[in-house]
Amino acid sequence: MLFGNKHITGILEDRGLSELNDDALWQVKNILNELDDEQLLRNSKRIMSSDYGNEKASTAYLRAIVEQNWVLLAQNDKILKSLQSQDKNSKER
């Protein structure tokens, strides 16, 4: 696992994601670890050199997208709940 890996930390920092809450950070690191395990975070022509490699890479990328969507859904739910709470509080004043 790459949780302490500077490569993963650099990716997160480059994309402004180093300050995510603990749950989201854990999920994002899992996604990156899975992609890195398949050597998909690097420009690897070796993986794409066969039909099996293409299929395996495509599957890993699609799984990463699905996992990313779960993270986005959870974050959007928190945002909506926060906005609803703020709206409710402002109407009570």
N, C-alpha and C positions, 0 to 999 in steps of 0.2 A: 504494500500500500504506500501511497505517496503523500499521506497527510502532512508530513514534515518536509516534503520535497520542495525545493526552491522553485522548480519549474512550475508546479501547481500554484504556488504562492504568487509567482510572477504573472501567471495568466489571470489570476483573480485581481491583482493590483492593476494590471493593464486595462481591465474592463470595469474598474471602479466597484469591484465586488468584495473587497477585503473587509468591509464593515457590515456584512450581512449578519442577521441574528444567528444564533447558534444552530437552530434547526435548519434554516436555509443553507447556511455554510456547510453543514454536514452533508446535506443532500447534493449540493453543487460539487463538493469534493468527491463524493461517491461517483457522480457522473464522470468527472474528469479522470478519476482513477480507472474507471472501466474503459474509457477511451484510451488512456495511456497504456493499460494492460494489453490492448489490441494494437498498440503502436499507431494509433490514429491521431495523436496530437502532434505527430511529426510528419514531415513530408516523406512518407515511406512508399517508394515505388515497388518494393518487394511484396507488400500486401496486395497491391493491385495487379500483380503480374499473372493472376490466374482467375478463372471464373469463381472458384471457391473463395479466393481472397476478396473479390468484388462483392460476393454475396455476404460474406462474413463482415466486411467493412460496412456495407449498406445496413445490415441488421444492427450492428453496434451503433451506427449513427441514428437510426430510427428509434432505437431504445433510448438513446440519450435525449432525443427530442421529446419522447413521451415523458421521461423523468423530469425534464425541464418544464414541461407543461404542468405537471403536478406541483412543482415549486411555484410557478406563476399563479396557479389556482389558489394555493394556500395564501400567497402574499396578497392577491386581489381580495380574498375573503377578509383578511385582516384590515385592509384599507377600507372596504365597504362597511365593516362593523364599526370602525373608528369614525367614519363620516356620519353614519347613522346615529352614533352616540353623540357626536358634536351637534348634529341637527336637532336631536331630541333635547339636549341641554339648552340650546339657544331658544327653542320654542317654549321651554319652561320658564324662561326669564321674563 
